[in-house]
Amino acid sequence: MTNYAMPAPNGRDPLPTVAVPAGVQAGVVYDTLGMPMSVQAARAMTAGSVQAGLGRALAKLHHEPVSSVSATAPIDSIEVVYLIGRFYRELGRKQPDLSKIDRDRWSNLEGVAGVLHGTIGDLK
């Protein structure tokens, strides 16, 4: 199986190919931060992989190393909105309505990952 996710450098050459490891389903593609680029990729994620991707995105947002991000430290609601938007960016689906979710469930990175992992099953 071949993945043509990378554009050609000059726009005229054939697209470079990247071999997909054996056992990986078609459509399971992630960006450089580990965020899903398809619904199939989102469904294949564990709660831990969602949290890891969110941690990398939060670290990049703050221009900090990933090791400085604590999964249990409180985060601002605007950061939560950014992270959820970043997760759903390529999915083309409606994001969860945070006003209908108890604030305690999404007040830190671990909680946001739990909320997102819980909504993955609802993606169609």
C-alpha positions as CSV (number, residue, x, y, z in Angstrom):
1,M,0.0,0.0,0.0
2,T,1.3,3.5,-0.8
3,N,0.5,6.8,0.9
4,Y,0.7,9.9,-1.3
5,A,0.4,12.4,1.5
6,M,3.5,14.4,0.6
7,P,3.2,16.9,-2.4
8,A,5.8,17.0,-5.1
9,P,8.5,19.6,-4.4
10,N,8.1,21.3,-7.8
11,G,4.5,20.4,-8.6
12,R,5.5,18.5,-11.8
13,D,7.4,15.5,-10.6
14,P,5.6,12.3,-9.6
15,L,4.5,12.3,-6.0
16,P,7.0,10.7,-3.6
17,T,5.7,7.6,-2.0
18,V,5.8,6.5,1.6
19,A,5.4,2.8,2.4
20,V,2.6,2.1,4.9
21,P,3.7,-0.5,7.5
22,A,2.0,-3.9,7.2
23,G,-1.2,-4.3,9.3
24,V,-2.1,-0.6,9.1
25,Q,-5.6,0.1,7.6
26,A,-6.0,2.3,4.6
27,G,-7.0,5.9,5.7
28,V,-5.2,5.7,9.0
29,V,-3.0,8.8,8.7
30,Y,-1.7,11.2,11.3
31,D,0.0,14.6,11.1
32,T,3.4,15.3,12.6
33,L,1.9,16.0,16.0
34,G,0.0,12.7,16.0
35,M,-3.4,14.2,15.3
36,P,-5.8,12.2,13.1
37,M,-6.2,13.2,9.5
38,S,-9.1,10.9,8.9
39,V,-12.0,9.4,10.8
40,Q,-10.4,6.0,10.5
41,A,-7.3,7.4,12.1
42,A,-9.3,8.9,15.0
43,R,-11.1,5.6,15.5
44,A,-7.8,3.7,15.7
45,M,-6.5,6.0,18.5
46,T,-6.3,5.0,22.1
47,A,-6.9,7.4,25.0
48,G,-3.1,7.5,25.5
49,S,-2.4,8.3,21.8
50,V,-5.0,11.1,21.9
51,Q,-3.4,12.5,25.0
52,A,0.1,12.3,23.5
53,G,-1.0,14.2,20.3
54,L,-2.7,16.8,22.4
55,G,0.4,17.2,24.6
56,R,2.6,17.7,21.5
57,A,0.1,20.3,20.1
58,L,0.0,22.2,23.5
59,A,3.8,22.1,23.7
60,K,4.1,23.5,20.2
61,L,1.5,26.2,21.0
62,H,3.6,27.4,23.9
63,H,7.0,26.8,22.2
64,E,8.0,24.4,24.9
65,P,9.4,20.9,24.9
66,V,6.9,18.1,25.2
67,S,8.5,17.0,28.4
68,S,7.3,20.2,30.1
69,V,3.6,19.5,29.5
70,S,1.8,18.0,32.5
71,A,-1.3,16.0,31.7
72,T,-2.9,16.9,35.1
73,A,-2.0,20.6,35.2
74,P,-5.0,22.9,34.7
75,I,-5.3,24.5,31.2
76,D,-7.2,27.6,30.1
77,S,-10.5,27.1,28.3
78,I,-9.1,28.9,25.2
79,E,-6.4,26.2,25.1
80,V,-9.0,23.5,25.3
81,V,-10.9,25.0,22.4
82,Y,-7.7,25.2,20.4
83,L,-6.8,21.5,21.2
84,I,-10.3,20.3,20.3
85,G,-10.2,22.3,17.1
86,R,-6.8,21.0,16.2
87,F,-7.9,17.4,16.8
88,Y,-11.1,17.8,14.6
89,R,-9.4,20.0,12.0
90,E,-9.0,17.3,9.3
91,L,-12.0,15.2,10.3
92,G,-14.8,17.4,8.8
93,R,-17.1,16.6,11.7
94,K,-18.9,18.6,14.3
95,Q,-16.8,19.1,17.5
96,P,-18.2,18.3,20.9
97,D,-20.2,21.1,22.6
98,L,-18.1,22.0,25.7
99,S,-21.1,23.8,27.3
100,K,-22.8,20.4,27.6
101,I,-19.8,18.7,29.3
102,D,-19.0,19.3,32.9
103,R,-15.9,21.6,33.2
104,D,-14.2,19.2,35.5
105,R,-14.0,16.7,32.7
106,W,-12.0,19.0,30.4
107,S,-10.0,21.2,32.8
108,N,-6.7,19.5,32.0
109,L,-5.0,17.6,29.2
110,E,-5.9,14.2,30.6
111,G,-9.6,15.2,30.8
112,V,-9.6,16.7,27.2
113,A,-8.1,13.5,25.9
114,G,-10.8,11.5,27.8
115,V,-13.6,13.6,26.3
116,L,-12.2,13.3,22.8
117,H,-11.6,9.6,23.1
118,G,-15.1,9.2,24.3
119,T,-16.5,11.1,21.3
120,I,-14.5,9.1,18.7
121,G,-17.1,6.4,18.6
122,D,-19.7,8.9,17.6
123,L,-17.8,9.9,14.4
124,K,-19.4,8.6,11.3
